């Protein structure tokens, strides 16, 4: 190698090495980073209702169902280290229909909408990112606590006409939440995201009717899906 070209090649090799490191670091999650993700979110209940009770008396073979809903989902993560984060999950309100089961003897067909409710499911989770920080693909898992607040409950027109329904109330819920997610980094700041949660959501529901107060317990326990984009800063 000609002596005059050696310094040039050494400098060139150093520059290439630095550029490669900068490229990797540009994609790395680092301690102190914030990641904001938003997108389409869907709640898919795996509901299991208890038997309805009318004035404390069981109505055997009866129950209620909870339909799915969708909304705008939002999560914010703070990186404690390159592989450990803390996330808060939020959303615009989900609106669910509540339907009847086994109330044919009262003149209410199965699947009749008895009412509706809105809910917000803020969830706080600890996250673990599995692969090296410089990878574009970042699978992660989380475990945390969900609080589901039910509000704006309303009996349906059918429930008012057929049962003389009045006040509808669902009790708020605390429960465990498990999460799996995947980020794909487009560049230093932007990423695409897909995530899924399994949430333990249990509620006690009551409905005032012309026959008396109807109560039941509802295990909603939904799968929650979100598909969207994120920004890291």
Secondary structure as GFF3:
##gff-version 3
##sequence-region A 1 233
A	DSSP	alpha_helix	3	27	.	.	.	ID=ss1
A	DSSP	beta_strand	34	44	.	.	.	ID=ss2
A	DSSP	beta_strand	48	49	.	.	.	ID=ss3
A	DSSP	beta_strand	52	54	.	.	.	ID=ss4
A	DSSP	beta_strand	57	59	.	.	.	ID=ss5
A	DSSP	beta_strand	63	66	.	.	.	ID=ss6
A	DSSP	beta_strand	69	79	.	.	.	ID=ss7
A	DSSP	beta_strand	84	91	.	.	.	ID=ss8
A	DSSP	beta_strand	94	101	.	.	.	ID=ss9
A	DSSP	three_ten_helix	104	106	.	.	.	ID=ss10
A	DSSP	beta_strand	113	120	.	.	.	ID=ss11
A	DSSP	beta_strand	123	129	.	.	.	ID=ss12
A	DSSP	beta_strand	137	155	.	.	.	ID=ss13
A	DSSP	alpha_helix	157	163	.	.	.	ID=ss14
A	DSSP	beta_strand	168	170	.	.	.	ID=ss15
A	DSSP	beta_strand	173	185	.	.	.	ID=ss16
A	DSSP	beta_strand	190	199	.	.	.	ID=ss17
A	DSSP	beta_strand	202	209	.	.	.	ID=ss18
A	DSSP	beta_strand	212	219	.	.	.	ID=ss19
A	DSSP	beta_strand	223	232	.	.	.	ID=ss20
###
